[in-house]
Amino acid sequence: MEQIERALRKAREDRQWSRPTRLFKDSAWTHPDQNGAVPSKTTKVRLDPASLKNHRVIAGQIHDPLIDLYRSLRAQVLQTLAQIGKTSLGITSATHGEGKTLTAVNLALAIAMDVKHTVLLVDADLRMPSVARYLGINPALGLSDYLTGEAEIPDCLLRADKERLSILPARSHVGNSAELLTSPRMMQLAAELKARYPDRIVIYDLPPLLSIGDTIGFLPSVDATLLVVKDGATRTAELTRAVELLSDHKLIGTVLNATQ
């Protein structure tokens, strides 16, 4: 815990104004083509530039000066996953409003910019889904529709106009999200997403750890976790508890979100 707090203090000292700082401690059911495009009936969607800008989604904009920060985060994540031989990553936070969705979306876009990888971004925060809103898309179906048996995965998957990026959105909030995330159908889906394409990174935008109990039951289904902490907002007790909860779930690092 002291190591994390020292790292957070150092990040605050080193960061430039309004820039997010990273700290590390040490299916589509048909195969994507060479550009990450998914054939079959997967719907292609255009990410809305205005929405990306409004929500500080900058990783897909090559000339944005902040892209180097997300490239650095990408490099660290990919290196760590390669070292442990895994491909799925859950991104969470202690409480709401700390920037976990921003981190998940920007990291997914940054990985998609790497020609050696394809990425699937899954909105698993079924109570407060935000991925579609951040990207400026309006999905007709989503993960909850699949989990309730009202749709199949090819009906829910979206192929972004950014190469090598696919999205499994959550269309609307559901009240029984904890039961859906720990259901056999979700467990089977997570296993299938990991096993089917070994060269694809799967990123889950997960619910906050301390606000609701949805995430804990799903964590065994992801290979590694990343904790997002908002500078000046996350309390020490909350951070301590979140780290404790993630201690048995391959916490590979923390991200200090310093955006305003």
N, C-alpha and C positions, 0 to 999 in steps of 0.2 A: 504493500500500500504506500509506504514512504517513497518507493521508487517511482510510482505513478505520480504522486504529488510533486516530487522534484522535477519530473519531466514536464508537468503542466506549468510549473513556475517558469522553467526555462523557456517554454514555448511562448509564454506571455511576454517575456523579456525580448525574445528574438523576432517576434512577428512584426510585420508592417501593418499600418492601419487598414482595417476592414478585410484583411486577408485571412482565410481559414488556415490553421496550422495543423499539421499532422504529427502525431507522436506514435512511435512504435516501440513496444517493449522488446523485445527480441522476438409436353415435349412435342417441341414440335415433334410429331411422330414420324417425320421424314427428315432425312439428313440435310443440314444447311449446305449450300454450295460453297465454292471457294470464296465468295464475298459475304458469306453469312446469310444469304437469302434462303428463306424456307419455302419450298414449293408446296404443293397440295393446295388446300383451300384457305391457307392462312391469309388473313386480311392485311394489306399494306396500308400504313397510315403515315401521314405527314406530321412531323413534330412542329408545333406552332412557335415560330421565332419570338413572337411577343410574349407568349407564356413562359418560354425558356428564360427570357430576359427578366421578366417580372419576378420569377422565382429563383433568380441567381443560378440558373442552370447554365454553366459556362463551359463545361467540358467538351461539348460538341462544337464549339466555336474556335477554330484553329488559331485565330489571331488574338484571342483574348489573353492578356498577360497572366491571368490566373491559371491558365491551362497547365503551366509547368508544375504548379502545386499538385494538381490532380494526376499528372503524369508521374510525379514522384510517388504519390500514394499508390498508383497503379503498379509501379515497379516493385514497391515493397510488398504489396498484397500478392502479386503474381509470384514473386520469388519465394515468399513464405509458403504459399499453397503448393508450389512445385517441390519444395523441400520436404513437405509432409505427404506429398503424393495425393493431394485432394483437389476438388474442383468447386465445392459449394461453400458459400459464405453468408452468414446471417449478420445483418447490421441492425443494431438496436441502441437504445439509450436508457438512462435511468427513468426519466419522466418525459412527458410530452414537451414539444417545442424546443428540443435541443439540436435539431438539424440532422436527424438520422435519414430522413427521406432525401434531403438535399445531398447528403453524402452518398447514399445508395445510387441515386440517379446520376450524379456526376461521375462516380467511379465506374458505373456501367458504361457510360458514354466514353470515358477515357479508355477502358479496355477494348471497346468496339473500334476505337481508332487504331489499335494495334493489329496489323494484318495477320499476326500469328494466332489470334484468338477470336472466337465468337462468344457472345454473352447473352444470357437470358435474365432479364430483370423481372422478378416476381413480387407483386404487391401482396404481402401476407399480413398486412395490418388491416384486418377485415372490419375492425370497428371504426377506424378513421383512415380509410384509404386515401392516399394523396398522390401516388405516382402518376396517374392519368392527368390529374389537374396540373401537376408540375410540367408535364410534357405537352399540355394543351391538346389532349385527345379525348374523345368521347366514346368509349367502348360500348358496344351493344351487349356484350356478355363478359363475364369475368370469372375469377377463381371461385367465388362463392356459388356461382351458377353450376360450375363443374362439381363442387363438393356436395351440393344438394341434389345432384343427378339430373339437373335440368339442361345440361349441355355437356359436350365432350371437349377435350383439350384443343383439338384443331379448330373448334368453333370459337374458342376464347383467345387463342394466341394471336398476337399482332406482330407484324414485321415492320419495323421502323424504316423511314427513308434514309436513316443513317446506316451505312453498311455494317453488317455483322452484328446487329442488335435486334433481338426479339423481346417482346414484352408479354407477360401474363398479368394483366391488370386486375384490380378488384373494382367492380363496377359501382357498388354502393355498400354502405355499412350494414352489418348484420348483428343481431343481438346475441346469437349463440356462437360467437366467433371462437371461443375457447374449445368448444366441442368439435367444431369443424376443423380447426387446426390440428387437433390430436386424433382425428378420426382415422380409421384404417384406409379410407380413400385418399386422404392427404399423405399418410405415411407411404403408401404405395406410389403416389405421384412423385414425392420427393426422392424416393429410391430410384424410380425410373428416370427422372431428370438427371441424376448423377451418373447412372450406369450407361445410358444409351449413347451419349457422345462424350468420350473422355477428353476431347480437346475444347469443350465448351465450359465456360465459367457460369455458374448459376448464383445470382445474388438475390437474397431475400430481404426486402424491407420489412422488418419485424415490428410488432408493437413494443412500446416501452416496457421495461422489466418490472418496474415498481407500481405503475398505475393500474395495471390489470394483469391477470394471471395467464393470458393467452400464450406468451412466448415460452415459458418454462417447459410446458409439455411438448413443444415442437422442437426444442433445441437439440435433442438427440438425433434429429433427422438432418442436421447440417454438419459439415466437416469442421468448420471453424467459425469464430464470431469476432466481430469488431464492435467496440463500444464508442459511441459518440458522446462527447461531453461539451456542454455549452459554457464558454468562458464567462465567469462571473455569475452564473445562474445555478449550476449544479452544486448542491451542498455536499460537504465532506461525508456526512453520514449516508447520503444517497449514493455517492460514488463508491463508498466502502461496501455497501450492501449489494450494489450491482456487480462489483468485481467478485464478491463472494458467490453470487448466484451463477456467474459465468466461469468460475474456477474449474469446474468439471466439464466444460464445454469448449475447450481449445480456444481460449481468448488469445488472439494473436496480436492485439494492440488496441490503442485508443486513438481517437481523432478528436482534437480540440477544435471545436467550431467557434471561430472568433468573428463571424460575420454579424453585422448589425441589422 
